Amino acid sequence: MLDDLAVTDWLISIEGTATGHQVALMLAIMAAFLHAVFGALQKGRHDPWLTRGAIDASYGLMAAPFALFVVPWPEPHMWPIFAAVWVIHVIYKVLQAMAYTRGAYTVVYPVVRGTGPLFAVIGAYLIFDETFSGVQWFGVAVLLSGIFGLAIYNLLYLEAERDTLNVALALAVLTGLFVALYTTYDAYGIRATANPFTFLAWFFMIDGTAMPPVALRRWLKMENRPALGPLMVRGVIGGIVAFLSFGAIMMATRLDKVGEAAVLRETSTVFAALIGWLVLKETVGPRRIALMALIALGAVIVEMGG
């Protein structure tokens, strides 16, 4: 049983401590990089809806044995929490897929990630009574200026997908709002159960049920259906990345402040731009690089100002 493992007891013992803060910092940065990888997997070779369905099916099936046979079963009060988590994540994923089908990855992703931390910090104040220092709020402002600066730059200069760009940006803002909502509510959920691995295992199993039927229906209606083999390979890779990325950020929010973890994760925008340039062959010029430097600087200020 995972609750008998030393790592579980150790993680629980460092909650709210200086060690917990350092571990949460490392988890948040790891989540940032892996979240950018996750987004690129969804936006990349295949239709975003199909990729999301393959990823969700993969991590749902992988999580099921752990949820059912390894970790302790959730306490009774967790079932309404899981139901709300499921609804929030389904809406988030639908909005994200809609945005990715209408806009370039380097356009949509910065807006999603820029909207998310601002409202997550506000939510952390309202739900967990967390506060930021003046220096940290300045760091948030620097980080957001870089993120939204990227969005404005793309809006002004990007020629491709110009006819759908406004819709893509609007969907990206809505997606960002749900990023903030799931960040704060997931943090509430993982803190509501005695064993954090119970929440993680059941979250991935339950969350993996919604999108596969949607993706299958979409695939069946396609005239030129992509081969299932490569799609499922991408799904398995994405499932593993999801475990590490979402698992890391949820664990970080249990160990330390939700707001700080949410802000630090948004350095994913820097990684996303690099992936968009190197892997997806999207244009990244010197102005974008300068804006990305602002994002990284803002994250550093938030961390140092704590």
N, C-alpha and C positions, 0 to 999 in steps of 0.2 A: 504494500500500500504506500502511495506517495506520502501520506501524512506521517508515515514512520521513517521516512528518509530524513537524513540530517539537513539536507538543503532546504526542505520545507520548514523545519523548525528554525533554521538559521534566518531565512527570509522573514518569518513572522517576528523573530526576536529583534531584527534591526529596523522595524517600522518606526518612522519618526525620529531616528537617531542620525548622527553625523555620517555613520557608515551607510545607513539607508539612503541618505541624500546623495552620496557619491555613487552608489550602485544605481540609483534612479537616474542620475545624470548619464551614466554609461548606457543604460537601457534606452533612454530617450534618444540619444545620438544614434545608437544602433537602429532603433525604430525609424529614425529619419531616413537613413540610407536605404533600409529595406523597404520602406513605404514608397520611396521613389522608384525602386526596382519593381515593386508590385504594380504601381501605376503604369509604368512602361510596358509591363507584361500585358495589362489589360488594353492599352492603347495600341499595341504593336501590330503584329502580323494579321491577326484575326479580327473579326467583328467583335467590338467590346462586350456585347451581350453574350456571345458564345464563350468568350474567354472567361467572363465572370462566372458563367454557369459551370464551366469545367473546373475552375478554381474552387468554387464553393462545394461542388460535389466531391472533389478530392479531399479538402480539409474536413468536410463533414464525415466522410467515411473513415478517414484516419483518426478522427477524434472519438468516434463512437466506442471502440473497445475500451479506451481510457475512461470515458464518461460512465459506461455501464458496468465495468468490471474492475477498475483500478482505483480511482479516486472515491472518496466518500460521497454518497448521494446528497443532493442539495437539501437543505432544511426546508420545511414547508413554506416559510415566508419568501423563499427564493423564486417560487413558480410565477407569481405576478411580475416579479422583476425580470425574469427571463422573457416573459410574454412582451413586456414593454421594450426590452432590448431588441427582440426580434423585429418588431414593427419599425422601430427607429432605423435599424440597419437596412431593412428592406427598402424603405423610402430613400435612404442615403444612396444605396447602390443603384436604384432606378434612376435617380437624378444624375448620378455620376456617369452612368452609361449613356444617358441622353446627351449630356454635355460633351462626352468624348466622341460621339458620332457627329457632332456639329462643329467642333473646333480642334485646332492643333493642340497636341499635348502640352507644349510649352506656353500656350495661351491659357488653357483651362486650368492646368494644375496650379499655377501661382495664385489665381483668384480663389480657388477652393481652399488652398492652404493658408492664404492671407485672411480670409474671412473667419476661418475656424478658430485660431488662437485668441482673437479679440473677444469673441463671444464665450469662449471656454474660460477665459480669465474672469469674465463677468459672472458666468455660471458658478465657477469655483468660489467666488466671493459670496454669492447668494446661498449656495448649498452647503459649502464646507467652511464658510467664514474665513477664507484665506484672503490675505491682503498682500499687496505689492508695495515695495518702497518707491520713493520718487525716482531713484536711479533705475529701478527695474521698469517702471512705466516709461521712462525715457528709452530704455532698451526695446520695449515693445513698440514704441513709436518708430524707432530706427528700423526695426525688423519689418514692420508693416509698410513703411515707406518704400523699402526695397521690393517687397512682394507686390504691392499695388503699382509701384513704378514699372515693374515688369509687365503687368497687365496693361497699363496705359500705353507703354511703348509698343506692345504687340498690337493694341487696338489702332494706333496711329500708323504703324509702318507695315504691318503684315498684309500682304495682298491675297495670299491664298485663303480660301474659305471666307472671303469678305462678306458674302451674302448671308452666311449663317453665323457670323461672328457675334453679333449683338445677342442673338438667342443663346449662343454658347456661353457668353459671359453672364447672362442672367441666370442660366441654369447652374453655372459655377458658383455664383453667390448663394443660391439656395442650397447647393450641395455643401458649401462651407458652413452654413447655419446648422445643417444636420451633422457635420463633423463635430462642431462644438457640442451639440446635444448628445451625440453618442459618447464623446469623450468624457463629459461630466457624468452622464448616467451610467456608463460602464464603470467609472471610478466608484460611483455609489454602489453598484452591484458587487464589484470585487471586494469591497470593504464590508459588505453585508453578510458574507459567509465566512465561517471560521477558517476554511482552507482555501487559499486563492486558486489552487489548481482545480478544485471542484468547479469554480466559476469558469475558468478558462476551458476546461474540457467540455462542459455542458454548453458553453457559449458557442464553441466552434461546431459542435454536433448539431445544435438547434439552428444556428445561423446558416448552415450548409443546406437547408431544406428548401429555401424559397426560389433561388435563381435557376437551379438546374432544370425544372420543368419549363420555365420561361425560355431558357436557351434552347431546349430540345424542340419546343414548338416553333421557334424562330428558324432553327436549322432545317426542320422538315418542310417549311414553306419556301426555302431558298431554291432557286433554279440551279445555281452552281454551288452545291454544298461542299464546304471544305472537308478534307479527309479527317476522320475522327482521331486517327493515331497521333499526328502532330499536335492536334488541339488538346488531347488529353495529356500528352507529355507536358505541354505548357501549363495545363491545369494542375498537374502534380507538382511541378516546380513552383507555381504560384501558391499552391496550398502550403508547401513547406515555408516559403517566404512569409505567408500570412501568419503562420504559427509564430515565427520568430519576431515579425514586425508588430502585429497587433498584440501578441502575448507580451512583448517587451514593454510596450507603452502602457498596457493595462496594469502590469506589475509595477511599473514606475509610479503610476498614480496611487497605488496602494502604499508604496514605501515612503513617498514624499508628497510634496504639494502638487495638486492637479494642474494648477495654472502654469507652474514652471515647466512641468513635463510637456504640456500642450504647446508652449512657446518653443521650447528646445526642439521638439519634433519638427517644427516648421523649417528648420535648416534643410529639410528634405527638398525644398524648392531648389537649393543649390545643386544637390545631387541630381534632381530631376532635369535641370537644364543641361548638366553635363551628359546625362544619359540621352536626352533628346538630341544633343549635338553629335555625340560619338556613335550612338547605336541607331537612333531613328533618323539620323541625317537631317535634323532640323537646324536652321540657321541660328547661331549664337554669336553675336558680335561683341565689340568692346563695351558698348553701353550696357548690354545685358550683364556682362561680367562685372561691371562696376555696381550695378544694382544688386547682383548676387552677393557681392562683398558687403553691402549694407545689411543684407539679411544675416549673414554670418556674424557681423559686428554686433547687430542687435541682440542676437542670441548670447554672445559673450557678455554683453553688458547686463542682460537679465541674470545670467548666472553669477557674475561678479557682484552685482548689486544686492544679491540675497544675503 
